[in-house]
Amino acid sequence: MTDEPLNATVSQRAVLFGYDDRILVVRRASDGGWELPGGRLDADESTVEGLRREVREETGLDVAIRRPIYTTSWRNDRGNGRYGVYYYCLAEGDGVTLSDEHTDYDWLTPSAAAERLSETQGSAVTRATELRE
Amino acid sequence: MTDEHLQATISQKAALFGPDGDVLLLRRASSGRWDVPGGRLLASEDVVTGLRREVREETGLDVDVEEPIYTDTWRTKEGDGRYAVVFRCTTDSRAVELSDEHRDWQWTDPERAVDDVLSPSELRTAIERAARRRAVVR
């Protein structure tokens, strides 16, 4: 084998359904782009703990994590390995409190959310909508 | 942020269903334990390419990768981070050709795999969930 195993940090994000089947999107303070809530897993936390922590930090919401629905791997601009995992989640409550990482939020229909997000995150929304039980 | 980010290699595994709905289990040459096919993603690969390569190397089978079913993370005894994802996969062939990594295989009913063959609880949960999805996926 000529190739090395990927060594990556793992970004976990929530396709978070709330009232009226709408999905939560948040706007980054850094560049104004829209994204799904979530972030990188810390060392020594479980997958579920990590995602719940990130969503709570960014939105104040508690979530029920149902299942993973989409994964992707890439390298960032500095060549560091990244692995992304998207989960289908349900919001427990709808009172959003943002952290200073984000400046705005919106609850959108799946098709409107897919349009506003990056291509990868939009694909995750589409998959979540298809795989919903 | 008080904690540091996990730095991990990514283990991708297949809950692989054959044409009649049986699931494929492989017996490791090293430990003698039953497992499912899969392995570490390489730096140059995308998710689906990596999993298809690993399954082909270990079983000779071409598979369709459908959807992630289960995720888990841990540290090895040496302290290295691991992140694992089990995907639901299907194939229309039952003709397995093993590599040196395994010494035996079986196609078996998912319920039997969970109750009688697999010991790690994570794998049992993953197979159970993957089997339940079977009727639902297009």
Interface residues (C-beta under 8 A of the other chain):
Chain A: M1 D3 E4 P5 L6 N7 A8 T9 V10 R40 L41 D42 A43 D44 E45 S46 T47 G50 R67 P68 I69 Y70 T71 T72 S73 R75 G81 Y83 V85 R127 L131 E133
Chain B: M1 D3 E4 H5 L6 Q7 A8 T9 I10 R40 L41 L42 A43 S44 E45 D46 V47 G50 E67 P68 I69 Y70 T71 D72 T73 R75 G81 Y83 V85 R129 V136 V137
